[in-house]
Amino acid sequence: MLFRSRQHRDNAGAQRLLARIHLDLNDLESAETGLEALLAQTPDYHEARLDYAMVLLQQQKHQLARQQAERLLDHDPTHRDYLKQYAAACIGLGDHEPVIDLYGRLLESGCRSRGEAADLHLWRANALKVVGRRDEAVAAYRAALAARPGHGAAWFGLANLKTYRFSDEDIASMRAAAAQPEVQEMDLVYLNYALGKALEDRGDYESSWHCYERGGALRRTASRYRPEVAEACALRLKQVFSAEVFAERRGWGAPDAAPIFILGLPRSGSTLVEQILASHAEVEGAQELTEIDRYAAELCGRDPDGRLPQNPEALLNLSVDQARALGARYLAETAVYRRLGRPHFIDKMPNNFWHIGLIHLILPQAKIIDVRREPMACGFSNLKQLFGAHHQEFTYAAGDMARHYRIYLDLMRHWQAVLPGRVLRVHYEDVVADLESAVRRMLDHCGLPFDPGCLTFHQTPRSVRTPSSEQVRQPIGRDGLVQWENYAPWLAPLRDELGDALTTYRA
């Protein structure tokens, strides 16, 4: 790092410290702005550039984060932290194959600690899982556990394969790790969810449920999700986006029919629908993209307790030119995820059901599919699934899950009322019951000819990042329709809070 004077160095250090304080406070925008200004003055301040790359990555700005990592690697191609940052950005962009070898090289070159070795094996295992190299993923998770036996994320990684079966020795090891007095909270969370899956596979549903419940309760204590915040956001969206608003803005946005948005609630079957459509010769699956959510946050602000649009009425300030420009920006920024050159691509972000109004304004010709699953099956599947930090925090308690399902139904009814026919609703149960009819209906909605490859979706080789990655690589099955019934004695709070949603979810 080269500085013109000691005073300049001290000032730069203070600016970096301030940015890191913003980062610790989760004020990512201020941290980004401060680091950007600092690097404009001192472009050789490599520590600050690494911070900048991390801030960009936390905001899902993967392409920019990778560019910063590449600049750092130009300076020092063997720097371990720079290589890890580059790998994380690649993963965000869906480039998993290169990082498998990169993590392997870092492991071969010698780790600074057993903890670093465990993490590198874990990250490599996750990438192997995504690209469908299951046996290698299992071996890598096992290597992580050999380096750190109590590594909760590695145990959970095995469970999250969905097809892995734990031995008696595995279960004893997990229980022993969870009982350690010095066990870290996140390790304990991971271990509980992994034990829940292990015991579920053995038919010990009561013990399994208590593990899932304990894991969720631990996560909820650190969560800022509040169902009343989500309910208030849905109410504001309904007030802002009337049929008249859309009628006045007819024809706005970028006139491009390439995007296909698949949305709904997590664990609803959206990954299955994405895999089916991505098996069509004219469609590419780009996975869960964050651009729409980021645009909503830029325009409306983000509520800290729910990460939802804070002032959705700000969207009404968009002009016709701004709406078209934002649609064009989306198409430009998502181009990096389109590697096959196909006419259409899928953005499968479940939470985009909040943003249908924005999507319609900026991309009026995009197709939208709402994937819906029976509420008890959907609710249970979410309650037993641990998501990443700050993702789907309504899934940690039965009451929150049920209220969120009702909010989703309410908002989707509104979109259907003000934008009739704009969104195709696909019920997971109908896809299971009659795959070909469901496929033809979805392709008709997307304006695509029938492709028999959609019926053999499980044979389509592609990366899948969601928890359903291994499930969609198998022929369609009926297990997901009834699994929740094994837990019926402990799901009364979910059932009671769902209320009439149990019978009206198909209306």
C-alpha positions as CSV (number, residue, x, y, z in Angstrom):
1,M,0.0,0.0,0.0
2,L,1.5,3.3,-1.1
3,F,0.6,6.6,0.6
4,R,1.9,10.1,-0.1
5,S,2.3,11.0,3.6
6,R,1.7,9.7,7.1
7,Q,-1.3,12.0,7.4
8,H,-2.8,10.6,4.2
9,R,-2.2,7.1,5.6
10,D,-3.9,7.9,8.9
11,N,-6.8,9.6,7.2
12,A,-7.3,6.6,4.9
13,G,-7.1,4.2,7.9
14,A,-9.8,6.3,9.7
15,Q,-12.0,6.2,6.6
16,R,-11.7,2.4,6.4
17,L,-12.5,2.1,10.1
18,L,-15.6,4.2,9.7
19,A,-16.7,2.0,6.8
20,R,-16.1,-1.1,8.9
21,I,-18.3,0.4,11.7
22,H,-21.1,0.9,9.1
23,L,-20.6,-2.7,8.1
24,D,-20.8,-4.0,11.6
25,L,-24.1,-2.0,12.0
26,N,-25.3,-3.7,8.8
27,D,-25.5,-0.3,7.1
28,L,-24.1,-1.7,3.9
29,E,-25.0,1.3,1.7
30,S,-23.0,3.7,3.8
31,A,-20.1,1.2,4.0
32,E,-20.1,0.9,0.2
33,T,-20.2,4.6,-0.3
34,G,-17.4,5.2,2.1
35,L,-15.1,2.5,0.7
36,E,-15.8,3.6,-2.9
37,A,-14.7,7.2,-2.0
38,L,-11.7,5.9,-0.2
39,L,-10.5,3.7,-3.1
40,A,-11.0,6.6,-5.5
41,Q,-8.4,8.5,-3.5
42,T,-6.1,5.5,-2.6
43,P,-6.6,2.7,-5.3
44,D,-3.7,0.7,-3.9
45,Y,-5.2,0.3,-0.5
46,H,-5.7,-3.4,-0.9
47,E,-7.2,-4.1,2.6
48,A,-9.9,-1.5,1.9
49,R,-10.6,-3.1,-1.5
50,L,-11.1,-6.4,0.1
51,D,-13.6,-4.8,2.5
52,Y,-15.3,-3.2,-0.5
53,A,-15.6,-6.6,-2.3
54,M,-17.1,-8.1,0.9
55,V,-19.7,-5.3,1.1
56,L,-20.6,-5.7,-2.5
57,L,-21.0,-9.4,-2.0
58,Q,-23.3,-8.9,1.0
59,Q,-25.5,-6.7,-1.2
60,Q,-25.7,-9.5,-3.8
61,K,-23.7,-7.4,-6.3
62,H,-21.8,-10.4,-7.4
63,Q,-20.4,-9.2,-10.7
64,L,-18.9,-6.0,-9.1
65,A,-17.6,-8.1,-6.2
66,R,-15.8,-10.4,-8.6
67,Q,-14.3,-7.5,-10.4
68,Q,-12.8,-6.2,-7.2
69,A,-11.4,-9.6,-6.3
70,E,-9.8,-9.8,-9.8
71,R,-8.1,-6.5,-9.2
72,L,-6.7,-7.8,-5.9
73,L,-5.5,-11.0,-7.5
74,D,-3.8,-9.0,-10.2
75,H,-1.7,-7.6,-7.3
76,D,-1.2,-10.9,-5.5
77,P,-2.4,-14.1,-7.4
78,T,-1.8,-16.4,-4.4
79,H,-3.3,-14.4,-1.6
80,R,-5.7,-16.8,0.2
81,D,-8.2,-14.2,1.3
82,Y,-8.4,-12.7,-2.2
83,L,-8.9,-16.2,-3.7
84,K,-11.7,-16.9,-1.2
85,Q,-13.4,-13.7,-2.0
86,Y,-13.1,-14.4,-5.7
87,A,-14.6,-17.9,-5.2
88,A,-17.5,-16.5,-3.1
89,A,-18.3,-14.0,-5.9
90,C,-18.2,-16.8,-8.5
91,I,-20.7,-18.8,-6.5
92,G,-23.0,-15.8,-6.4
93,L,-22.8,-15.7,-10.2
94,G,-23.6,-19.4,-10.5
95,D,-20.0,-20.4,-11.5
96,H,-19.5,-23.4,-9.3
97,E,-17.2,-25.6,-11.3
98,P,-14.2,-23.3,-11.1
99,V,-14.4,-22.9,-7.4
100,I,-14.3,-26.6,-6.8
101,D,-10.7,-26.7,-8.1
102,L,-9.9,-23.4,-6.5
103,Y,-10.8,-24.7,-3.0
104,G,-8.9,-27.9,-3.8
105,R,-5.8,-25.9,-4.6
106,L,-6.1,-23.9,-1.4
107,L,-6.4,-27.1,0.6
108,E,-3.4,-28.7,-1.1
109,S,-1.3,-25.6,-0.5
110,G,-1.6,-25.9,3.3
111,C,-4.2,-24.4,5.6
112,R,-3.4,-22.0,8.5
113,S,-5.6,-24.0,10.9
114,R,-7.9,-27.0,11.1
115,G,-10.8,-24.5,11.2
116,E,-9.8,-23.1,7.8
117,A,-9.4,-26.6,6.4
118,A,-12.9,-27.5,7.7
119,D,-14.4,-24.4,6.0
120,L,-12.7,-25.0,2.7
121,H,-13.9,-28.6,2.6
122,L,-17.4,-27.4,3.5
123,W,-17.5,-24.7,0.7
124,R,-16.1,-27.2,-1.8
125,A,-18.8,-29.7,-0.7
126,N,-21.5,-27.2,-1.2
127,A,-20.3,-26.4,-4.8
128,L,-20.1,-30.1,-5.6
129,K,-23.7,-30.6,-4.4
130,V,-24.9,-27.8,-6.6
131,V,-23.4,-29.2,-9.7
132,G,-24.8,-32.7,-9.0
133,R,-21.5,-34.5,-8.0
134,R,-23.2,-36.0,-4.9
135,D,-20.6,-38.7,-3.9
136,E,-17.8,-36.2,-4.1
137,A,-19.9,-33.8,-2.0
138,V,-20.4,-36.4,0.7
139,A,-16.7,-37.1,0.8
140,A,-15.9,-33.4,1.1
141,Y,-18.5,-32.9,3.9
142,R,-16.8,-35.9,5.6
143,A,-13.4,-34.2,5.2
144,A,-14.8,-31.1,6.9
145,L,-16.0,-33.2,9.8
146,A,-12.6,-34.9,10.0
147,A,-11.0,-31.5,10.4
148,R,-13.6,-30.3,12.9
149,P,-16.0,-33.0,14.2
150,G,-18.5,-30.5,15.7
151,H,-18.8,-28.6,12.5
152,G,-22.6,-28.1,12.5
153,A,-22.8,-26.7,8.9
154,A,-21.0,-29.9,7.6
155,W,-23.5,-32.2,9.4
156,F,-26.3,-30.0,8.0
157,G,-24.8,-30.1,4.5
158,L,-25.1,-33.9,4.6
159,A,-28.7,-33.7,5.8
160,N,-29.5,-31.0,3.2
161,L,-28.6,-33.5,0.4
162,K,-32.0,-35.0,1.3
163,T,-30.9,-38.4,0.0
164,Y,-28.1,-39.0,2.5
165,R,-28.8,-41.5,5.4
166,F,-27.1,-41.1,8.7
167,S,-25.6,-44.1,10.6
168,D,-26.0,-44.8,14.3
169,E,-22.5,-43.6,14.8
170,D,-23.3,-40.3,13.0
171,I,-26.3,-39.7,15.2
172,A,-24.3,-40.4,18.3
173,S,-21.6,-38.0,17.1
174,M,-24.1,-35.2,16.4
175,R,-25.7,-35.6,19.8
176,A,-22.3,-35.6,21.5
177,A,-21.4,-32.4,19.6
178,A,-24.7,-30.7,20.5
179,A,-24.1,-31.6,24.2
180,Q,-20.7,-29.9,24.4
181,P,-20.8,-27.0,26.9
182,E,-18.7,-24.8,24.5
183,V,-20.8,-25.5,21.4
184,Q,-21.4,-22.4,19.4
185,E,-25.0,-21.3,18.8
186,M,-25.0,-21.7,15.0
187,D,-23.3,-25.1,15.3
188,L,-26.2,-26.1,17.7
189,V,-28.8,-24.8,15.2
190,Y,-27.2,-26.8,12.3
191,L,-26.9,-29.9,14.5
192,N,-30.6,-29.7,15.5
193,Y,-31.8,-29.5,11.9
194,A,-29.4,-32.3,10.8
195,L,-30.6,-34.5,13.7
196,G,-34.2,-33.7,12.8
197,K,-33.6,-35.1,9.3
198,A,-31.7,-38.1,10.5
199,L,-34.4,-39.1,13.0
200,E,-37.2,-38.4,10.4
201,D,-35.6,-40.8,8.0
202,R,-35.7,-43.4,10.8
203,G,-39.4,-42.8,11.5
204,D,-38.8,-41.3,15.0
205,Y,-41.1,-38.4,14.2
206,E,-41.6,-37.1,17.7
207,S,-37.9,-36.8,18.4
208,S,-37.3,-35.4,14.9
209,W,-39.9,-32.7,15.4
210,H,-38.4,-31.6,18.7
211,C,-35.0,-31.2,17.0
212,Y,-36.5,-29.1,14.2
213,E,-38.5,-27.1,16.8
214,R,-35.3,-26.4,18.9
215,G,-33.3,-25.4,15.9
216,G,-36.1,-23.0,14.8
217,A,-36.4,-21.5,18.3
218,L,-32.7,-20.8,18.5
219,R,-32.8,-19.0,15.1
220,R,-35.9,-17.0,16.0
221,T,-34.2,-15.4,19.0
222,A,-31.8,-13.7,16.6
223,S,-34.4,-12.9,13.9
224,R,-35.9,-9.5,13.3
225,Y,-38.9,-10.9,11.4
226,R,-42.2,-9.6,12.6
227,P,-45.4,-10.9,11.0
228,E,-47.1,-7.5,11.6
229,V,-44.5,-5.8,9.5
230,A,-45.2,-8.1,6.6
231,E,-48.9,-7.6,7.0
232,A,-48.5,-3.8,6.9
233,C,-46.3,-4.1,3.8
234,A,-48.9,-6.2,2.0
235,L,-51.6,-3.7,3.0
236,R,-49.6,-0.7,1.6
237,L,-48.9,-2.6,-1.6
238,K,-52.6,-3.2,-2.1
239,Q,-53.3,0.5,-1.5
240,V,-50.6,1.7,-3.9
241,F,-51.1,-0.7,-6.8
242,S,-54.7,-0.3,-8.0
243,A,-56.1,-1.4,-11.3
244,E,-56.2,2.3,-12.3
245,V,-52.5,2.7,-11.6
246,F,-51.7,-0.1,-14.0
247,A,-54.2,1.1,-16.6
248,E,-52.6,4.6,-16.6
249,R,-49.1,3.0,-17.1
250,R,-50.1,0.5,-19.8
251,G,-47.2,-0.1,-22.2
252,W,-44.5,1.2,-19.9
253,G,-41.3,-0.7,-19.3
254,A,-38.8,-2.5,-21.5
255,P,-40.6,-4.5,-24.3
256,D,-38.7,-7.8,-23.8
257,A,-40.4,-11.2,-23.3
258,A,-37.2,-13.0,-22.3
259,P,-37.7,-13.2,-18.5
260,I,-39.8,-15.9,-16.9
261,F,-40.4,-15.2,-13.2
262,I,-41.2,-18.1,-11.0
263,L,-42.3,-17.1,-7.5
264,G,-44.4,-18.0,-4.5
265,L,-43.3,-19.3,-1.1
266,P,-40.2,-21.4,-0.6
267,R,-40.5,-25.1,-0.6
268,S,-43.6,-24.8,-2.8
269,G,-42.3,-26.7,-5.8
270,S,-40.7,-23.7,-7.5
271,T,-37.4,-25.5,-8.0
272,L,-39.2,-28.4,-9.7
273,V,-41.1,-26.0,-12.0
274,E,-37.8,-24.2,-12.8
275,Q,-36.1,-27.5,-13.6
276,I,-39.0,-28.5,-15.9
277,L,-39.0,-25.3,-17.8
278,A,-35.2,-25.1,-17.9
279,S,-35.3,-28.5,-19.7
280,H,-37.0,-26.7,-22.7
281,A,-34.7,-26.0,-25.6
282,E,-35.6,-22.3,-25.6
283,V,-35.3,-21.7,-21.8
284,E,-32.3,-21.3,-19.5
285,G,-32.6,-21.5,-15.7
286,A,-30.7,-18.6,-14.1
287,Q,-31.7,-19.6,-10.6
288,E,-32.6,-17.2,-7.7
289,L,-31.7,-13.7,-8.8
290,T,-31.7,-10.8,-6.4
291,E,-31.9,-7.8,-8.9
292,I,-35.6,-7.1,-8.5
293,D,-35.4,-7.1,-4.7
294,R,-32.4,-4.8,-4.9
295,Y,-34.3,-2.4,-7.2
296,A,-37.2,-2.3,-4.8
297,A,-34.9,-1.5,-1.9
298,E,-33.2,1.3,-3.9
299,L,-36.6,2.9,-4.8
300,C,-38.6,2.2,-1.7
301,G,-36.1,1.6,1.1
302,R,-36.0,-1.6,3.1
303,D,-37.7,-2.2,6.4
304,P,-35.0,-3.5,8.8
305,D,-37.4,-5.9,10.5
306,G,-38.6,-7.7,7.4
307,R,-36.3,-6.6,4.6
308,L,-39.5,-5.6,2.7
309,P,-40.3,-2.4,0.8
310,Q,-40.6,0.4,3.3
311,N,-42.3,3.0,1.1
312,P,-43.9,1.2,-1.9
313,E,-45.7,4.4,-3.0
314,A,-42.3,5.7,-4.2
315,L,-42.7,3.3,-7.2
316,L,-45.5,5.6,-8.4
317,N,-42.9,8.3,-8.9
318,L,-41.3,6.4,-11.8
319,S,-41.7,8.1,-15.1
320,V,-42.2,6.2,-18.4
321,D,-38.6,6.7,-19.3
322,Q,-37.4,5.5,-15.8
323,A,-39.5,2.4,-16.0
324,R,-38.2,1.5,-19.4
325,A,-34.6,2.2,-18.2
326,L,-35.0,0.1,-15.1
327,G,-36.3,-2.8,-17.2
328,A,-33.3,-2.4,-19.5
329,R,-31.0,-2.3,-16.5
330,Y,-32.5,-5.6,-15.3
331,L,-31.9,-7.3,-18.7
332,A,-28.3,-5.9,-18.8
333,E,-27.5,-6.9,-15.2
334,T,-28.9,-10.4,-15.5
335,A,-27.1,-11.1,-18.8
336,V,-24.1,-12.4,-16.8
337,Y,-26.3,-15.4,-15.7
338,R,-27.3,-16.3,-19.3
339,R,-24.6,-18.5,-20.7
340,L,-26.5,-20.7,-23.1
341,G,-27.8,-18.0,-25.5
342,R,-31.4,-19.2,-25.3
343,P,-34.3,-16.8,-26.0
344,H,-35.8,-17.0,-22.5
345,F,-34.4,-17.3,-19.0
346,I,-35.9,-18.0,-15.6
347,D,-35.6,-15.8,-12.5
348,K,-36.7,-18.2,-9.7
349,M,-36.8,-15.9,-6.6
350,P,-39.8,-16.9,-4.5
351,N,-39.9,-13.6,-2.6
352,N,-40.6,-11.8,-5.9
353,F,-44.3,-12.2,-5.1
354,W,-43.9,-9.0,-3.2
355,H,-42.7,-7.2,-6.3
356,I,-45.2,-8.2,-9.0
357,G,-46.3,-4.6,-9.3
358,L,-42.7,-3.5,-10.0
359,I,-42.1,-6.4,-12.4
360,H,-45.2,-5.5,-14.4
361,L,-44.2,-1.8,-14.6
362,I,-40.7,-2.4,-15.9
363,L,-41.1,-5.7,-17.8
364,P,-44.7,-5.8,-19.0
365,Q,-44.0,-8.7,-21.4
366,A,-42.3,-11.0,-18.9
367,K,-44.1,-14.1,-17.9
368,I,-45.0,-14.8,-14.2
369,I,-45.7,-18.1,-12.7
370,D,-46.9,-18.5,-9.1
371,V,-46.2,-22.0,-7.7
372,R,-48.5,-22.9,-4.8
373,R,-48.4,-25.8,-2.4
374,E,-51.1,-27.1,0.0
375,P,-50.6,-25.1,3.2
376,M,-49.9,-27.8,5.7
377,A,-47.3,-29.5,3.4
378,C,-45.7,-26.2,2.5
379,G,-45.7,-25.0,6.1
380,F,-44.1,-28.2,7.4
381,S,-41.5,-28.3,4.7
382,N,-40.5,-24.8,5.6
383,L,-40.4,-25.4,9.3
384,K,-38.0,-28.3,8.9
385,Q,-35.7,-26.4,6.5
386,L,-32.9,-24.1,7.6
387,F,-32.3,-21.3,5.2
388,G,-29.3,-19.0,5.0
389,A,-28.8,-15.9,7.2
390,H,-31.6,-13.3,6.8
391,H,-33.5,-15.5,4.4
392,Q,-37.0,-16.7,5.0
393,E,-37.0,-15.8,8.7
394,F,-40.8,-16.5,8.9
395,T,-39.9,-20.2,8.9
396,Y,-38.6,-20.5,12.4
397,A,-42.0,-20.8,14.2
398,A,-45.4,-22.3,13.2
399,G,-47.3,-19.2,14.0
400,D,-45.1,-17.0,11.8
401,M,-45.2,-19.5,9.0
402,A,-48.9,-19.7,9.0
403,R,-49.4,-15.9,9.1
404,H,-46.9,-15.5,6.3
405,Y,-48.8,-18.0,4.2
406,R,-52.0,-16.1,4.7
407,I,-50.2,-12.8,3.8
408,Y,-49.0,-14.4,0.6
409,L,-52.5,-15.6,-0.3
410,D,-53.9,-12.2,0.4
411,L,-51.4,-10.4,-1.8
412,M,-51.6,-12.9,-4.6
413,R,-55.4,-12.4,-4.7
414,H,-54.8,-8.7,-5.0
415,W,-52.4,-9.1,-7.9
416,Q,-54.9,-11.3,-9.6
417,A,-57.7,-8.7,-9.1
418,V,-55.7,-5.8,-10.5
419,L,-53.8,-7.7,-13.1
420,P,-56.2,-10.4,-14.2
421,G,-54.5,-13.2,-16.2
422,R,-51.1,-11.7,-15.7
423,V,-49.9,-14.5,-13.3
424,L,-50.3,-18.2,-14.0
425,R,-51.0,-20.1,-10.8
426,V,-49.5,-23.7,-10.8
427,H,-50.4,-26.0,-7.9
428,Y,-47.6,-28.4,-7.0
429,E,-50.1,-31.2,-6.4
430,D,-51.4,-30.8,-10.0
431,V,-47.9,-31.1,-11.4
432,V,-47.4,-34.4,-9.4
433,A,-50.8,-35.7,-10.5
434,D,-50.5,-35.0,-14.2
435,L,-47.1,-33.8,-15.3
436,E,-47.8,-33.5,-19.0
437,S,-50.9,-31.4,-18.6
438,A,-49.1,-29.1,-16.2
439,V,-46.2,-28.8,-18.6
440,R,-48.4,-27.9,-21.5
441,R,-50.3,-25.4,-19.5
442,M,-47.1,-23.6,-18.4
443,L,-45.6,-23.7,-21.9
444,D,-48.8,-22.2,-23.3
445,H,-48.6,-19.4,-20.8
446,C,-45.0,-18.7,-21.8
447,G,-45.8,-18.8,-25.5
448,L,-43.5,-21.8,-26.0
449,P,-44.0,-25.0,-28.1
450,F,-44.2,-28.3,-26.4
451,D,-40.8,-29.9,-25.7
452,P,-40.8,-33.5,-24.5
453,G,-37.5,-32.8,-22.6
454,C,-39.7,-31.1,-20.0
455,L,-41.2,-34.4,-19.1
456,T,-37.7,-35.9,-18.4
457,F,-36.5,-32.9,-16.4
458,H,-34.6,-35.0,-14.0
459,Q,-32.1,-35.9,-16.7
460,T,-31.3,-32.3,-17.5
461,P,-27.7,-31.5,-16.3
462,R,-27.6,-28.1,-14.7
463,S,-26.5,-26.5,-11.4
464,V,-29.3,-26.2,-8.8
465,R,-28.6,-24.2,-5.7
466,T,-31.7,-24.6,-3.6
467,P,-32.4,-27.3,-1.0
468,S,-34.3,-29.3,-3.6
469,S,-31.2,-29.8,-5.8
470,E,-31.1,-33.6,-5.4
471,Q,-34.9,-34.1,-5.4
472,V,-35.3,-32.5,-8.9
473,R,-32.6,-34.8,-10.3
474,Q,-35.0,-37.7,-9.7
475,P,-38.3,-38.6,-11.3
476,I,-41.3,-36.8,-9.8
477,G,-42.7,-38.5,-6.7
478,R,-45.7,-38.2,-4.3
479,D,-43.8,-38.2,-1.0
480,G,-43.9,-34.5,-0.7
481,L,-47.7,-34.5,-0.6
482,V,-48.0,-36.5,2.6
483,Q,-44.8,-36.2,4.6
484,W,-46.3,-33.6,6.9
485,E,-49.0,-36.1,8.1
486,N,-46.3,-38.0,10.1
487,Y,-46.0,-34.8,12.2
488,A,-49.7,-34.0,12.5
489,P,-49.7,-34.4,16.3
490,W,-47.2,-31.5,16.6
491,L,-48.5,-29.2,13.9
492,A,-51.7,-28.1,15.6
493,P,-50.4,-24.5,16.0
494,L,-49.7,-24.3,12.2
495,R,-53.1,-25.7,11.4
496,D,-55.0,-23.4,13.8
497,E,-53.2,-20.3,12.6
498,L,-53.7,-21.2,8.9
499,G,-57.5,-21.1,9.5
500,D,-59.6,-20.9,6.3
501,A,-56.4,-20.9,4.2
502,L,-56.6,-24.7,4.5
503,T,-59.7,-24.7,2.3
504,T,-59.4,-21.4,0.3
505,Y,-55.8,-21.6,-0.9
506,R,-56.9,-22.9,-4.3
507,A,-59.6,-20.2,-4.8
